[in-house]
């Protein structure tokens, strides 16, 4: 890690050997807290998620190259750290799932065989020239973004055959945090906007679908990434919604594949009709009970999100031993 932000061409680099997640190490903790900006180039999931839980760290920026070497990604917190890497990661995944460029974006990952070391554990061979292209792009942009105060999600996609580069900037939304006992639940306003748009398109009928996200018990969190639209065989009236199954497994598997195995099923969402709040009905509570028992087989809590006329209610369900 760098002990301080360096200007172009001069300054000294102080190398520290140790686990950056171990803030009990006074030397590491002091180095991080004394920095102006921390650049995370580890490609791990653990460090940026853990750093997002620590309030007195400086602004963080994550930069990495995708497994196939065709893309570079930069996630930058805002200057006040109101938008942290945790929610930028989730919103980046949503963009990967929902955009055409995301289909091949993380292709080339070596699956979920992780042994617990660093840099996703398994090495692969990439052309040195491609690494240098992305390294130059990131090195050029990180100082400029560091000088700004806004949060940033930016992706550079390189076409190896032509040498052209497409740049994708992702709109960023604020994050809501809710405490559910042992777990914190995080869902950004982009998810709420998406679910409200799906509700509005179905009115006066109810609608719904599945929720995608991920659990991280290292930081005791569940993160909602997005909701899926109702399968075409769903049944919908102004008084009820029954989610179908046509194409659903394929849609969830596609999201998981696009995000290198990170994002998957975490629960269900549905809407209520006009002039109704998100207060759960008896049928909603019965559904939550079934969800909780189903997810308990994997030791996971279930989530139910209800979208009402003016409010959204998030209800966790967990089987206690």
N, C-alpha and C positions, 0 to 999 in steps of 0.2 A: 504494500500500500504506500501511497505518498503521504509524507508527514505534513506537507503544505502544498498549496496550489502554486505551480511554477509558472513564471513568465516564459515566453518563447526564448529559447537559446541559452538561458542561464539558470542559476539556482542549483541546489544540491538535492539529490534524492537519498532519503534515508530509508533503508530496507529493514523491515521487522519480520521476524519469523514467528508465526503463531497463528492461532485460530481467531479470525476477526469476530466470530460470534461469541467468543469468550470475553465479555466485558469485565469479568472479575480480574483479568490480567490488567494491572494498572498501566503498564506501558502501552498496551493496545488501546485501552479505553482513553487514555490521555491523548494519544496520537489522533484518534478519531474525533474526539471532542474539540481539539485545538485546530482542526482543519477548517478551511472555508467551505470546501466542497469535497465530498467523498465520491470517487469514481469506482463503481463496482464492475469489474470485468471478469468476475469469477464464473459466470454462467450457471451458478448454483441457484436453487430455489430458496435454500435455507437462509442465506445472509440477508437478501433484500426484504424478505418477509419478517425476519427477526428485527432488523434495523427499523422497520416501520412501526414497531411497538415501543421504541425507545424515544421519548420526547426530547431529550437534551442533546441529541446528535445533530450535526449540521446537515445541510441539504445534500441529498444523495442523487446520483445519476448512475443508471445501469446501462451498459453498452455490451452488445454481444453480436456474434455472427451466427447465422442459422446453420444447422447441421450439414446442409448440402453446399454451403459456402456461397450461395447466390444472393443472400440478403444480409444487411446489417440493421440492427434495431437499437434505438436509443430511447430510454425512458427517463425523464428528468422530473424530479419533484419541483414544486414552485418554491420561491425563495423563502416563504414563511413555513414551509412544510405542512400546509393545510391539505395538500393532495400528495399522498405518499406512494412509495413504490408498490405497496400492496394493492392499492386500487388501480394504479396504472397497469400493473400486470393483468388484472382481471379485464380491464377495458381493452387492452391489447389483444387478449384472447377473443373477446367478443368481436373485434374487428376481423381477426383471422377467420372466425367461424362464419361471419356474415358477408364477407366480400369475396369476389371472384379471385383476387390475388392471393387469398389465404389458402386456396386449394392445395397448392404445391409448396407453400411458404416454408413449412417445417419438415418437408419431406426429406428423408435421409437419416432421421433419428434412428437410433439403434434399439428402440423399444423401451420397455420398463425394467430392464435388467440393470439395476443400479446397486453397486456394492457398498456405497456410503462414503466414497472418497470425494474428490472434487471434480469440477468441470464435467458433471454428469457421468463421470466414472470411466466410460469406455472411449478410447481414442479412435479417430478415423484420420484418413489422409486427405488433405485438401491441397490444391495448387498454391504454391507460395505467392504467385502473382495475384491470385484472387484475395488472399489475406491482405496483401499490401494495398490493394484497391480500397477495401473496406476500412483498413486501418487509417489510410489517408483521409477518407471521408469522415470518419468519426473524430480523428484528431483535429480536423478543420472545424467541425461543428461544435464540439464540446466547449471550447472557450467562448464561442459566441452565445451558446445557450446558457452557459454559466453566468454570463454578464446580464442576461435577462431575468425577469422575475416570474414568468409564467411557467406552468407545468407543460411538458411536451411529450408526445408520443410520435415518433417519426421512424419510418421504415424506408430503406433504400433497396430496391430490387434490381439486381444486375442481370441482364440478358447476355449470357456468355457468348452466344453466337454473333451478336451484333455489337456488343459493348455498350449498348444503351442502358440507362438507369432510370427507373420509374421511382418517384418519391411519393410516399403516402403519409399524410398527416391525419391523425385520429382526433376527433373532437373529444374533449375531456369533461367529465361530469364530477360533481362533488360526491363524497361518500357518506353514507349513513351507517352508523354503528349501533348495534343493539346487543345487549347482554342477555344471554339465555343460560343462566347458571354457570356451568363449567366452560361453556363455549361463548365466544363473541361471534355475532353474525354481521357480515359486511355486505352491503348492496348499494351500488351507486345510483344516482338519479337517472342515468341512461337506461337502466333496467326498468325503472318505474315508467319512464316515457314510452319505452317499447310496449310494455303491457297495457298502458292506457290507449295506445294507438290500436292495438289488437282488439281491445274491448270496444272502442268507438266504431271500428269497422264492422263489428258483429251486431251492434244494436239494431233492434230492441232485444235481440236474443242474448243469452249468456254465452260465454266462450271460455276457452282454457287450453291448457297444454302442460308440458313438463318443464321443470326448471333445470338448468344446467349450471354447474359450478364445481367446487372442489372443497375437500376437507383438508386441514393441516393441523394435526394434533400436536405438532411441535410448538405451535403458538396458540393452540386451543381456539381455532377459528374455522368457520365455514363461510365461504365466499360465493355469492350468487353472481354468475357471469351474464346470463341471459335467459329468456324464456323462448320456447319453441311455439310456433303457431299450431292450432289444432289439426290433427290428422284429418284427411278428407272423409273418413268414415265416421267422424264424430257426430253426435246427435245434439241439436241445440234448439231451445225454445226460449221464450221470455221467462219461463219459470224453472228451467233446468238445463244442465249440460252434462253430457256423458262423453268423455274423451274416447276417441277411437284408437286403433293401433296400426292402421295401414301406413307403412313406411317409417314408423316411429323408431324401430330398432336401427334402421339404416341411418336415420337422421342423427341419433345419439352417437352411433359409432363414427359417423363422419366428423362430428364435433370433436370426439376424442382423438381421432386420427390427426385432424388438423392441428390440435394443440399438443401433439407429442405425448398423448396419454394422460394429460393433466386434468382436463375438464370432462365431467360425466354427469350422470343423473343424480340430483339431490332432492327432488320432490316434485310437487305439482302446483300449478296455479290455475285459478279460474276467476271469472268476473261475476258480479251481480248486476241485475237489470237496472234500468233508469230509476232514479229516486230511491235507491236502496244503498245502505252503507255496506261496509266490509265486515260487519258483525257476522260471525259464523253461524250457520243454521245447524239444526240437528244432523242433517245429512252431511254437512261439512265436517262435523266432529267425528262422525262414523268413518268418513273417508280418511281422516287424519289417523284414527285408530288403526285402520288397515295398513296405512303407509308406515306407521311406527313399527308395527309387528314385522312388516316385510323388510324394512331396513335394519331391524334388530339382528337379523341373521348375519349381517356383516359388521355388527357392532356400531352402526351409524345412526344418528338421529335423522328424522325425516322433516321436511319443510313443506308447509302449505302457505301459499300466498293468495290472498283474496283481494280483488280490485273492486272497490265500490264507486259510487258516484263521485265522492270527494275525498275518499281516504283509501289507504292500502293497509291491510293487516297481515303481518307475518306471524305464523303460529308454528312453533317447533313441536315435534312429537318424538318421545323417546321412551323405550321400555326400560324400566328400572329393575335391576336384579334384586 
